[in-house]
């Protein structure tokens, strides 16, 4: 493995921040998760010695990071229609359909959003991971909605910093099975992988291998046994909304991983019962996205309507006015 050495002298603006957070804000890495991996791989030294990701930076600390050199990977074009909401020389905002994986991974080497953008001859920032060009955030395969990608290295750095500083606006709608009175609030917990099923995440009290997650929620309307939630993300952990809602007994309709499909058997409306049982996605939609444009210094906000593949579900469950 070849690496590129980066050195950072901690200024007053970074003093007191966690090591992994400070590395992202300073632009040494593109994400907190990348910083944590480099730290765990002993590729980060603070004043000549290894420290934990939670180490609090001190003024004038010297951080030396060995960043693995990016290997160029050929991405295969995937010819599938993609709705482009906004595009300029710096960024592209797309409305991802449910069922489409965002980036190449095992089992989805070429049929992803990234491959679809390659087929449109859209140039994306290389970033630090060759199979994820342009990516600064993701949404699950079964989730539809808005996603921003960087087309230049500048945009990649600026957007990544905004995610680290939590200044990105992200609002989701989720239709859930719900049977308790609930209006609005915040769910805050640590999330980690379920040791019995590595494909699942769970609320965890473990000290290691967990990430803090914060989700703000508001109940928009309730038609038993369904409730429509509006959710604002303060952090962006894997499966965050799905785990937080199911932990509070509000499983997202159609989510077979977190219990949102099993409850279909209790529905009395046979048409609705079959509809939920046959769903190949879950009723979670990334409805709003806002960010500061990398060069215009203008905050851009985008909104996306509930997609057609959820229209019948919304109508049968009593939420037609939200379409």
N, C-alpha and C positions, 0 to 999 in steps of 0.2 A: 504493500500500500504506500503510495506516494502522498505526501502532505505539503501543505503550504503554511508557513509559520506567520501568525498574526500576533502583534503585541499591542496591548492597551494599557495606558496609564490612567488609573481611576481619578476622574475629576470630581469636583464637589457635587455635581448633579447626579452622580451615580453612588456616592457614598451612602451607606446604610441599606442599599438594595441587595437582594439575593444575587449570588454569583450568576446563576442561570438567567435571571431576569436582566441583569446588567449587561451580559454578553449580547443579548438580543437588542436592547435599547441602543447600544453602541454600534450595532451593525456588524459585529464580529461573526454572528450566525444569523440564520433566517428565521429560526423559531426556538422557543424555549425547549421543546422536545429534542431538537438537535443539540442544543447546549447541554442538556442533561445526559445525552448519549456520549458526547465527547468527554464530559466530566467523568462518567462511569468507566469509560475506556482509558482513563488516565492520560488524556491528550490535552488537559488543561492544567497549567501550573500557576499558582498565585504566590508571588514572591519566592519562586523556586520550588514550591512543594504542592502536592495535591490537596484539594479541599473539597468538601461536600457541596452539592448544588445549593444548599441552604446557607452557605457561608455568607456573612454580611460584609460587603465590601467596605474597605477603609480608604480614606483619602490617600492618594499616591501609591496605592497597591499596584503592582505590575502583574498583568495577566498575560501569559503566553499561551496561545492556542495553536495546536497542530491540526489544521483542517484538512481532511482527506480531499485530494484532488478529484474533481468531477470527471467521470468517464463518460464520454459521449455515447449515447445509445440510440440506435435507429428506431424510430417509432413508425409503426405501420399505419397508413391511413385507413380510417374506418368511415365508410360513406353512410352517414345517418344524418337526417335533418336536425339542426340545432337552432333554437331560437336565440338570436343575439339581441339583447335589450339595448346595449350601448357598446360602442367601440371607438377608440381613437388610437393615436400612436403609442400610448402608454398602457392602457388597460382594456380589457374586454369583460363585459358583464353578460352572462348567459342565464337562461331559464332552463335548468336541467330537468328533464323528465324523470319520473320514477322508473326504476329498473335499470338505469344506466350507471355503471361504476365510474367514478371520477378519474382515476388514474390506473395505469397498468399494474397488475399484481397477479399472484398465482391464481390461475383459473380464468383470468381476464387479461391476457397479455396484449390484446389488440382491439377489443370491442369496448372502448372506454370514451369518456368525454374528451380526454387529451388526444386520443387517436382521431376522433371526429373533427377536432379543431385543426389537426395536422392535415386532414383531408381537404380542409378549406384554405390551406396554405397560410394559416395564421401563425406568425412567428411569436413564440413565447419566450420569456426570460429563462435562461438555463437553470438558474438557482443552484442549489447544492446537491440535488438528487436528480440523477439523469432521467429517471422514469416519471418525474413529477414536475416538468417544466411549467413555470408560471404559477404554480399553486402556492397560495398563502393560507387557504383554509379548505375544508372539505364538507360535503354533506353525504349522508349514507345513500347507498344504492336505492333503498326503498323510499327515500325522501325526494320530493320534487322541490323546485324553487331556485332562488337566485344565488349565483356564485360569481365572484370576481376573480380574474386571473391577471397576472402581470405580463406585459409584453416586453418590458425592458428591465435591465438589472436595477435601474434607479427605482422604477415602480415596485419591483419586488422588495427592495430594502425598505422603502417608505411604507408600503402596506403592511409588511411584516411588523414594523415598529408599532403601527397603529393597533394591530391585534395584540401585541404585547402590552401596550399601554391601555388596552380596553376602551379605545375611543371609536371602534367600529360599531355601527348600529346594525343589530340583527334581530329581527322579529319573526317569530314562527306562529302558525296556527296548527293546533292539534285537536282532532276529534277523538274523544276518549270514552271508554266505559267508566261511568262514575256514579256512585250511589251515596255520596255524603255531601253535606252542605259545605261549600267552599267558594270564596269570592276572589281574594287576591292575597298574595304573600310572596315569600322568598324561600326557596329550598337551597340549603347550603350544606355540603357534605364532602367527604373525600370519596373518590371512586377508584376501584381497582378491579382487576380481572377476577371472575368467579373461578376459584380453584377447581371446581367440579366440571366447569364448561368454559374453555378458554375463548369461546366465541361470544360469551356474555360478560357484561360488567355489572358491578354491584356497589351499593353504598357500603363502605368499609371503614372499620376502626383501626386497621393495620397502620403501622408507622412507616413501613417501606412499600415501595411500588404502588403508591396511590397518588392521585392528583386531586387538588382541591377544585370543586365545581360549584358555581352559583347560578341559579336559574330563578328569574322573577316571573311570576305568572298572574294572569287575570282571567277570571271566568267571564266569557262573553255571553253565554246563554246555556240554559239547562233544559233538556227534554229527556226525562228518564227513559232508558238508562244511559243516555249520552250527554256529554258536556263538551262544549267548544271552548278551548283555552287559547289565549294569546300569551306567548312566552317571549321574554327578552333575555338574551344570553349575556352574562357578564364574563363567562369563561367559555371555552369551546372544546370540551373534552369529548372523546369518542363515546357515542351513544348517550351523551349527557341528558338530553331531554327525555329520551325513552326510559332511562334508568330512574331519573328523578320522579317522573310522573307515575311509573309503575310502583315505585317504592311507597308512594302516597295513595296506592290503590286507585289509580287513574290510568290504566293501561291504554295505550293508543290503539284504536280500532285497526285490526289487520296485522298487528305486530306479533307474529307467532313466537318470537324470541322472548318477549317480555309479557306474555299472557293476553295480548289483545286480540287473539283469534279464538282461543278456547271459549271465551264468554259468548260467542255467537250462538252456541247451543241453547242458551237460555232465552233467546229472542222469540217472541210469539209471532211476529210478522214473518211468514215463511219466505217471502221474496227478499226481505232484508236479511234474514238468516242465511240464505243461500249466497247473497251478494257478499257478505262479510266472510263467509267460509271459503269463497272462491277468490278472495283478494290476493293479488300477487305483489302488493305494496302495502304500506301502512298510511294512515290518514294524517301525515305530518308534512307540512308545506312551509318552505322558507319564503315567507311572504314579503318581507321588507329587508333592504340592505342599504346601508349608507356608509360613506367613507370620504375622507379628504383626498381630493385628486392629487396625485404625486407632483404635478408641476403647476397646475392652475391655482392651487391653494383655495379651492372652492369645494365645499362639502356637497357631494352628490348623493341623492336619495332615490331609490328605485322601489317599485312595488309590483307584485305579480298576483294575478287573480288565481283562485282555486282552479286547478286544471280539470279538463273535461272528464278524466278517468275517475274523479271523485264526485262528479255532479249528482249521479243517481244516489249515492250514499248520503250526501247532504240533503237531498230532497226527501228521501224515505225516512230519514231520521229527524226531520223537522227544521233543518237549517238552510232552507232555500234562499232566504234573504241575504245570506253571506256569499252567494255565488256571484 
